[in-house]
Amino acid sequence: MFSPGDVVLAVGVVAAVGHFAEIQSEAVTKVTGLDLDLLKETLKLVAEVEGRDAISGRSG
């Protein structure tokens, strides 16, 4: 169904150990055309902002 290296969107539970992942979900789809570098940078920035909010006591 999916190949190693595919990017998928799953609604449910994803359990990962090392390089192995188990998706416990009925809703799974392959995502194509995604800029992985942009996604990684976005996730880093979100974590940075959330970290600042946690330190300052803000939420949301």
HTML snippet that shows the backbone in 3Dmol.js (N, CA, C, O; Angstrom):
<script src="https://3Dmol.org/build/3Dmol-min.js"></script>
<div id="view" style="width:600px;height:400px;position:relative"></div>
<script>
const pdb = `
ATOM      1  N   MET A   1       0.826  -1.188   0.000  1.00  0.00           N
ATOM      2  CA  MET A   1       0.000   0.000   0.000  1.00  0.00           C
ATOM      3  C   MET A   1       0.874   1.257   0.000  1.00  0.00           C
ATOM      4  O   MET A   1       0.711   2.131  -0.852  1.00  0.00           O
ATOM      5  N   PHE A   2       1.803   1.345   0.959  1.00  0.00           N
ATOM      6  CA  PHE A   2       2.714   2.477   1.029  1.00  0.00           C
ATOM      7  C   PHE A   2       4.138   1.964   0.936  1.00  0.00           C
ATOM      8  O   PHE A   2       4.422   0.813   1.265  1.00  0.00           O
ATOM      9  N   SER A   3       5.022   2.826   0.486  1.00  0.00           N
ATOM     10  CA  SER A   3       6.440   2.483   0.365  1.00  0.00           C
ATOM     11  C   SER A   3       7.236   3.234   1.426  1.00  0.00           C
ATOM     12  O   SER A   3       6.805   4.288   1.895  1.00  0.00           O
ATOM     13  N   PRO A   4       8.400   2.695   1.806  1.00  0.00           N
ATOM     14  CA  PRO A   4       9.259   3.446   2.728  1.00  0.00           C
ATOM     15  C   PRO A   4       9.564   4.819   2.131  1.00  0.00           C
ATOM     16  O   PRO A   4       9.859   4.932   0.941  1.00  0.00           O
ATOM     17  N   GLY A   5       9.493   5.833   2.937  1.00  0.00           N
ATOM     18  CA  GLY A   5       9.750   7.188   2.461  1.00  0.00           C
ATOM     19  C   GLY A   5       8.506   7.943   2.054  1.00  0.00           C
ATOM     20  O   GLY A   5       8.567   9.155   1.847  1.00  0.00           O
ATOM     21  N   ASP A   6       7.360   7.254   1.931  1.00  0.00           N
ATOM     22  CA  ASP A   6       6.110   7.943   1.622  1.00  0.00           C
ATOM     23  C   ASP A   6       5.707   8.829   2.794  1.00  0.00           C
ATOM     24  O   ASP A   6       5.955   8.494   3.953  1.00  0.00           O
ATOM     25  N   VAL A   7       5.093   9.947   2.487  1.00  0.00           N
ATOM     26  CA  VAL A   7       4.519  10.808   3.509  1.00  0.00           C
ATOM     27  C   VAL A   7       3.029  10.523   3.528  1.00  0.00           C
ATOM     28  O   VAL A   7       2.362  10.601   2.496  1.00  0.00           O
ATOM     29  N   VAL A   8       2.502  10.189   4.712  1.00  0.00           N
ATOM     30  CA  VAL A   8       1.085   9.873   4.824  1.00  0.00           C
ATOM     31  C   VAL A   8       0.440  10.739   5.897  1.00  0.00           C
ATOM     32  O   VAL A   8       1.095  11.183   6.840  1.00  0.00           O
ATOM     33  N   LEU A   9      -0.847  10.967   5.732  1.00  0.00           N
ATOM     34  CA  LEU A   9      -1.658  11.657   6.720  1.00  0.00           C
ATOM     35  C   LEU A   9      -2.574  10.612   7.322  1.00  0.00           C
ATOM     36  O   LEU A   9      -3.325   9.949   6.606  1.00  0.00           O
ATOM     37  N   ALA A  10      -2.513  10.462   8.654  1.00  0.00           N
ATOM     38  CA  ALA A  10      -3.328   9.457   9.333  1.00  0.00           C
ATOM     39  C   ALA A  10      -4.161  10.123  10.414  1.00  0.00           C
ATOM     40  O   ALA A  10      -3.664  10.959  11.168  1.00  0.00           O
ATOM     41  N   VAL A  11      -5.428   9.748  10.485  1.00  0.00           N
ATOM     42  CA  VAL A  11      -6.303  10.205  11.552  1.00  0.00           C
ATOM     43  C   VAL A  11      -6.493   9.010  12.464  1.00  0.00           C
ATOM     44  O   VAL A  11      -7.121   8.021  12.086  1.00  0.00           O
ATOM     45  N   GLY A  12      -5.953   9.105  13.656  1.00  0.00           N
ATOM     46  CA  GLY A  12      -6.008   7.992  14.591  1.00  0.00           C
ATOM     47  C   GLY A  12      -4.746   7.942  15.416  1.00  0.00           C
ATOM     48  O   GLY A  12      -4.237   8.976  15.846  1.00  0.00           O
ATOM     49  N   VAL A  13      -4.238   6.743  15.639  1.00  0.00           N
ATOM     50  CA  VAL A  13      -3.067   6.534  16.479  1.00  0.00           C
ATOM     51  C   VAL A  13      -1.926   6.001  15.633  1.00  0.00           C
ATOM     52  O   VAL A  13      -2.094   5.051  14.868  1.00  0.00           O
ATOM     53  N   VAL A  14      -0.768   6.618  15.775  1.00  0.00           N
ATOM     54  CA  VAL A  14       0.438   6.126  15.115  1.00  0.00           C
ATOM     55  C   VAL A  14       1.435   5.788  16.213  1.00  0.00           C
ATOM     56  O   VAL A  14       1.847   6.660  16.978  1.00  0.00           O
ATOM     57  N   ALA A  15       1.821   4.520  16.287  1.00  0.00           N
ATOM     58  CA  ALA A  15       2.816   4.074  17.259  1.00  0.00           C
ATOM     59  C   ALA A  15       4.098   3.772  16.509  1.00  0.00           C
ATOM     60  O   ALA A  15       4.095   2.973  15.573  1.00  0.00           O
ATOM     61  N   ALA A  16       5.201   4.405  16.909  1.00  0.00           N
ATOM     62  CA  ALA A  16       6.465   4.215  16.202  1.00  0.00           C
ATOM     63  C   ALA A  16       7.553   3.762  17.163  1.00  0.00           C
ATOM     64  O   ALA A  16       7.676   4.270  18.278  1.00  0.00           O
ATOM     65  N   VAL A  17       8.338   2.793  16.705  1.00  0.00           N
ATOM     66  CA  VAL A  17       9.515   2.330  17.428  1.00  0.00           C
ATOM     67  C   VAL A  17      10.633   2.229  16.408  1.00  0.00           C
ATOM     68  O   VAL A  17      10.580   1.394  15.505  1.00  0.00           O
ATOM     69  N   GLY A  18      11.645   3.075  16.545  1.00  0.00           N
ATOM     70  CA  GLY A  18      12.732   3.066  15.569  1.00  0.00           C
ATOM     71  C   GLY A  18      12.223   3.406  14.188  1.00  0.00           C
ATOM     72  O   GLY A  18      11.593   4.444  13.986  1.00  0.00           O
ATOM     73  N   HIS A  19      12.498   2.527  13.234  1.00  0.00           N
ATOM     74  CA  HIS A  19      12.080   2.755  11.846  1.00  0.00           C
ATOM     75  C   HIS A  19      10.727   2.126  11.536  1.00  0.00           C
ATOM     76  O   HIS A  19      10.247   2.223  10.406  1.00  0.00           O
ATOM     77  N   PHE A  20      10.106   1.483  12.521  1.00  0.00           N
ATOM     78  CA  PHE A  20       8.840   0.799  12.286  1.00  0.00           C
ATOM     79  C   PHE A  20       7.693   1.614  12.872  1.00  0.00           C
ATOM     80  O   PHE A  20       7.796   2.137  13.981  1.00  0.00           O
ATOM     81  N   ALA A  21       6.607   1.718  12.125  1.00  0.00           N
ATOM     82  CA  ALA A  21       5.436   2.449  12.592  1.00  0.00           C
ATOM     83  C   ALA A  21       4.196   1.615  12.348  1.00  0.00           C
ATOM     84  O   ALA A  21       4.061   0.962  11.313  1.00  0.00           O
ATOM     85  N   GLU A  22       3.302   1.645  13.306  1.00  0.00           N
ATOM     86  CA  GLU A  22       2.014   0.969  13.166  1.00  0.00           C
ATOM     87  C   GLU A  22       0.935   2.041  13.183  1.00  0.00           C
ATOM     88  O   GLU A  22       0.867   2.846  14.111  1.00  0.00           O
ATOM     89  N   ILE A  23       0.104   2.050  12.170  1.00  0.00           N
ATOM     90  CA  ILE A  23      -0.976   3.017  12.081  1.00  0.00           C
ATOM     91  C   ILE A  23      -2.274   2.306  12.429  1.00  0.00           C
ATOM     92  O   ILE A  23      -2.684   1.373  11.739  1.00  0.00           O
ATOM     93  N   GLN A  24      -2.916   2.751  13.503  1.00  0.00           N
ATOM     94  CA  GLN A  24      -4.193   2.183  13.925  1.00  0.00           C
ATOM     95  C   GLN A  24      -5.285   3.184  13.553  1.00  0.00           C
ATOM     96  O   GLN A  24      -5.714   3.996  14.373  1.00  0.00           O
ATOM     97  N   SER A  25      -5.718   3.104  12.308  1.00  0.00           N
ATOM     98  CA  SER A  25      -6.651   4.090  11.799  1.00  0.00           C
ATOM     99  C   SER A  25      -7.359   3.580  10.560  1.00  0.00           C
ATOM    100  O   SER A  25      -6.837   2.730   9.838  1.00  0.00           O
ATOM    101  N   GLU A  26      -8.522   4.091  10.324  1.00  0.00           N
ATOM    102  CA  GLU A  26      -9.255   3.793   9.099  1.00  0.00           C
ATOM    103  C   GLU A  26      -9.000   4.867   8.048  1.00  0.00           C
ATOM    104  O   GLU A  26      -9.192   4.631   6.856  1.00  0.00           O
ATOM    105  N   ALA A  27      -8.570   6.034   8.485  1.00  0.00           N
ATOM    106  CA  ALA A  27      -8.386   7.160   7.567  1.00  0.00           C
ATOM    107  C   ALA A  27      -6.901   7.422   7.355  1.00  0.00           C
ATOM    108  O   ALA A  27      -6.255   8.080   8.170  1.00  0.00           O
ATOM    109  N   VAL A  28      -6.372   6.906   6.265  1.00  0.00           N
ATOM    110  CA  VAL A  28      -4.966   7.095   5.921  1.00  0.00           C
ATOM    111  C   VAL A  28      -4.886   7.442   4.441  1.00  0.00           C
ATOM    112  O   VAL A  28      -5.519   6.792   3.609  1.00  0.00           O
ATOM    113  N   THR A  29      -4.114   8.459   4.118  1.00  0.00           N
ATOM    114  CA  THR A  29      -3.933   8.813   2.716  1.00  0.00           C
ATOM    115  C   THR A  29      -2.497   9.247   2.470  1.00  0.00           C
ATOM    116  O   THR A  29      -1.852   9.824   3.346  1.00  0.00           O
ATOM    117  N   LYS A  30      -2.017   8.971   1.298  1.00  0.00           N
ATOM    118  CA  LYS A  30      -0.674   9.395   0.898  1.00  0.00           C
ATOM    119  C   LYS A  30      -0.720  10.870   0.523  1.00  0.00           C
ATOM    120  O   LYS A  30      -1.651  11.318  -0.146  1.00  0.00           O
ATOM    121  N   VAL A  31       0.281  11.620   0.954  1.00  0.00           N
ATOM    122  CA  VAL A  31       0.374  13.038   0.642  1.00  0.00           C
ATOM    123  C   VAL A  31       1.453  13.207  -0.422  1.00  0.00           C
ATOM    124  O   VAL A  31       2.595  12.792  -0.225  1.00  0.00           O
ATOM    125  N   THR A  32       1.093  13.810  -1.537  1.00  0.00           N
ATOM    126  CA  THR A  32       2.066  14.023  -2.611  1.00  0.00           C
ATOM    127  C   THR A  32       2.299  15.514  -2.803  1.00  0.00           C
ATOM    128  O   THR A  32       1.453  16.337  -2.455  1.00  0.00           O
ATOM    129  N   GLY A  33       3.445  15.849  -3.356  1.00  0.00           N
ATOM    130  CA  GLY A  33       3.755  17.241  -3.662  1.00  0.00           C
ATOM    131  C   GLY A  33       4.086  18.085  -2.450  1.00  0.00           C
ATOM    132  O   GLY A  33       4.020  19.312  -2.520  1.00  0.00           O
ATOM    133  N   LEU A  34       4.438  17.459  -1.344  1.00  0.00           N
ATOM    134  CA  LEU A  34       4.726  18.171  -0.110  1.00  0.00           C
ATOM    135  C   LEU A  34       6.200  18.549  -0.057  1.00  0.00           C
ATOM    136  O   LEU A  34       7.063  17.718  -0.341  1.00  0.00           O
ATOM    137  N   ASP A  35       6.492  19.783   0.302  1.00  0.00           N
ATOM    138  CA  ASP A  35       7.871  20.238   0.481  1.00  0.00           C
ATOM    139  C   ASP A  35       8.289  19.870   1.904  1.00  0.00           C
ATOM    140  O   ASP A  35       7.944  20.572   2.855  1.00  0.00           O
ATOM    141  N   LEU A  36       9.032  18.771   2.050  1.00  0.00           N
ATOM    142  CA  LEU A  36       9.397  18.279   3.377  1.00  0.00           C
ATOM    143  C   LEU A  36      10.288  19.253   4.130  1.00  0.00           C
ATOM    144  O   LEU A  36      10.179  19.365   5.351  1.00  0.00           O
ATOM    145  N   ASP A  37      11.163  19.957   3.433  1.00  0.00           N
ATOM    146  CA  ASP A  37      12.015  20.943   4.103  1.00  0.00           C
ATOM    147  C   ASP A  37      11.174  22.070   4.701  1.00  0.00           C
ATOM    148  O   ASP A  37      11.439  22.520   5.816  1.00  0.00           O
ATOM    149  N   LEU A  38      10.172  22.521   3.968  1.00  0.00           N
ATOM    150  CA  LEU A  38       9.283  23.566   4.475  1.00  0.00           C
ATOM    151  C   LEU A  38       8.483  23.052   5.667  1.00  0.00           C
ATOM    152  O   LEU A  38       8.303  23.779   6.645  1.00  0.00           O
ATOM    153  N   LEU A  39       8.001  21.816   5.604  1.00  0.00           N
ATOM    154  CA  LEU A  39       7.267  21.230   6.720  1.00  0.00           C
ATOM    155  C   LEU A  39       8.146  21.154   7.968  1.00  0.00           C
ATOM    156  O   LEU A  39       7.704  21.518   9.057  1.00  0.00           O
ATOM    157  N   LYS A  40       9.383  20.684   7.817  1.00  0.00           N
ATOM    158  CA  LYS A  40      10.307  20.587   8.960  1.00  0.00           C
ATOM    159  C   LYS A  40      10.564  21.956   9.573  1.00  0.00           C
ATOM    160  O   LYS A  40      10.551  22.100  10.796  1.00  0.00           O
ATOM    161  N   GLU A  41      10.796  22.961   8.738  1.00  0.00           N
ATOM    162  CA  GLU A  41      11.050  24.311   9.237  1.00  0.00           C
ATOM    163  C   GLU A  41       9.822  24.861   9.958  1.00  0.00           C
ATOM    164  O   GLU A  41       9.951  25.505  10.999  1.00  0.00           O
ATOM    165  N   THR A  42       8.636  24.613   9.411  1.00  0.00           N
ATOM    166  CA  THR A  42       7.396  25.062  10.041  1.00  0.00           C
ATOM    167  C   THR A  42       7.223  24.417  11.408  1.00  0.00           C
ATOM    168  O   THR A  42       6.864  25.096  12.371  1.00  0.00           O
ATOM    169  N   LEU A  43       7.474  23.110  11.504  1.00  0.00           N
ATOM    170  CA  LEU A  43       7.341  22.418  12.787  1.00  0.00           C
ATOM    171  C   LEU A  43       8.346  22.939  13.814  1.00  0.00           C
ATOM    172  O   LEU A  43       8.019  23.052  14.995  1.00  0.00           O
ATOM    173  N   LYS A  44       9.563  23.257  13.374  1.00  0.00           N
ATOM    174  CA  LYS A  44      10.564  23.836  14.280  1.00  0.00           C
ATOM    175  C   LYS A  44      10.087  25.182  14.817  1.00  0.00           C
ATOM    176  O   LYS A  44      10.204  25.457  16.012  1.00  0.00           O
ATOM    177  N   LEU A  45       9.549  26.018  13.932  1.00  0.00           N
ATOM    178  CA  LEU A  45       9.080  27.336  14.345  1.00  0.00           C
ATOM    179  C   LEU A  45       7.883  27.238  15.283  1.00  0.00           C
ATOM    180  O   LEU A  45       7.790  28.000  16.246  1.00  0.00           O
ATOM    181  N   VAL A  46       6.972  26.316  15.017  1.00  0.00           N
ATOM    182  CA  VAL A  46       5.823  26.112  15.902  1.00  0.00           C
ATOM    183  C   VAL A  46       6.304  25.700  17.288  1.00  0.00           C
ATOM    184  O   VAL A  46       5.821  26.226  18.291  1.00  0.00           O
ATOM    185  N   ALA A  47       7.249  24.764  17.357  1.00  0.00           N
ATOM    186  CA  ALA A  47       7.778  24.314  18.646  1.00  0.00           C
ATOM    187  C   ALA A  47       8.459  25.468  19.380  1.00  0.00           C
ATOM    188  O   ALA A  47       8.329  25.593  20.598  1.00  0.00           O
ATOM    189  N   GLU A  48       9.181  26.308  18.643  1.00  0.00           N
ATOM    190  CA  GLU A  48       9.857  27.455  19.255  1.00  0.00           C
ATOM    191  C   GLU A  48       8.841  28.429  19.842  1.00  0.00           C
ATOM    192  O   GLU A  48       9.008  28.890  20.971  1.00  0.00           O
ATOM    193  N   VAL A  49       7.799  28.742  19.092  1.00  0.00           N
ATOM    194  CA  VAL A  49       6.765  29.664  19.569  1.00  0.00           C
ATOM    195  C   VAL A  49       6.030  29.066  20.761  1.00  0.00           C
ATOM    196  O   VAL A  49       5.778  29.765  21.742  1.00  0.00           O
ATOM    197  N   GLU A  50       5.681  27.784  20.690  1.00  0.00           N
ATOM    198  CA  GLU A  50       4.995  27.138  21.809  1.00  0.00           C
ATOM    199  C   GLU A  50       5.880  27.126  23.049  1.00  0.00           C
ATOM    200  O   GLU A  50       5.384  27.284  24.164  1.00  0.00           O
ATOM    201  N   GLY A  51       7.174  26.942  22.868  1.00  0.00           N
ATOM    202  CA  GLY A  51       8.103  26.973  23.996  1.00  0.00           C
ATOM    203  C   GLY A  51       8.141  28.341  24.648  1.00  0.00           C
ATOM    204  O   GLY A  51       8.159  28.447  25.874  1.00  0.00           O
ATOM    205  N   ARG A  52       8.153  29.393  23.834  1.00  0.00           N
ATOM    206  CA  ARG A  52       8.133  30.754  24.369  1.00  0.00           C
ATOM    207  C   ARG A  52       6.828  31.023  25.104  1.00  0.00           C
ATOM    208  O   ARG A  52       6.828  31.639  26.170  1.00  0.00           O
ATOM    209  N   ASP A  53       5.706  30.560  24.534  1.00  0.00           N
ATOM    210  CA  ASP A  53       4.406  30.761  25.175  1.00  0.00           C
ATOM    211  C   ASP A  53       4.345  30.048  26.518  1.00  0.00           C
ATOM    212  O   ASP A  53       3.788  30.585  27.475  1.00  0.00           O
ATOM    213  N   ALA A  54       4.909  28.847  26.605  1.00  0.00           N
ATOM    214  CA  ALA A  54       4.897  28.091  27.858  1.00  0.00           C
ATOM    215  C   ALA A  54       5.715  28.815  28.921  1.00  0.00           C
ATOM    216  O   ALA A  54       5.332  28.848  30.090  1.00  0.00           O
ATOM    217  N   ILE A  55       6.835  29.391  28.517  1.00  0.00           N
ATOM    218  CA  ILE A  55       7.693  30.106  29.465  1.00  0.00           C
ATOM    219  C   ILE A  55       7.001  31.376  29.958  1.00  0.00           C
ATOM    220  O   ILE A  55       7.094  31.714  31.138  1.00  0.00           O
ATOM    221  N   SER A  56       6.311  32.077  29.065  1.00  0.00           N
ATOM    222  CA  SER A  56       5.665  33.338  29.437  1.00  0.00           C
ATOM    223  C   SER A  56       4.289  33.137  30.063  1.00  0.00           C
ATOM    224  O   SER A  56       3.691  34.094  30.556  1.00  0.00           O
ATOM    225  N   GLY A  57       3.777  31.903  30.049  1.00  0.00           N
ATOM    226  CA  GLY A  57       2.478  31.625  30.650  1.00  0.00           C
ATOM    227  C   GLY A  57       1.304  31.842  29.732  1.00  0.00           C
ATOM    228  O   GLY A  57       0.155  31.755  30.166  1.00  0.00           O
ATOM    229  N   ARG A  58       1.570  32.126  28.451  1.00  0.00           N
ATOM    230  CA  ARG A  58       0.479  32.302  27.484  1.00  0.00           C
ATOM    231  C   ARG A  58       0.047  30.951  26.946  1.00  0.00           C
ATOM    232  O   ARG A  58       0.810  29.986  26.986  1.00  0.00           O
ATOM    233  N   SER A  59      -1.177  30.882  26.443  1.00  0.00           N
ATOM    234  CA  SER A  59      -1.660  29.648  25.811  1.00  0.00           C
ATOM    235  C   SER A  59      -2.298  29.981  24.482  1.00  0.00           C
ATOM    236  O   SER A  59      -2.685  31.119  24.216  1.00  0.00           O
ATOM    237  N   GLY A  60      -2.403  28.907  23.615  1.00  0.00           N
ATOM    238  CA  GLY A  60      -3.103  29.064  22.352  1.00  0.00           C
ATOM    239  C   GLY A  60      -2.201  29.454  21.277  1.00  0.00           C
ATOM    240  O   GLY A  60      -2.636  29.630  20.139  1.00  0.00           O
TER     241      GLY A  60
END
`;
const viewer = $3Dmol.createViewer("view");
viewer.addModel(pdb, "pdb");
viewer.setStyle({}, {cartoon: {color: "spectrum"}});
viewer.zoomTo();
viewer.render();
</script>
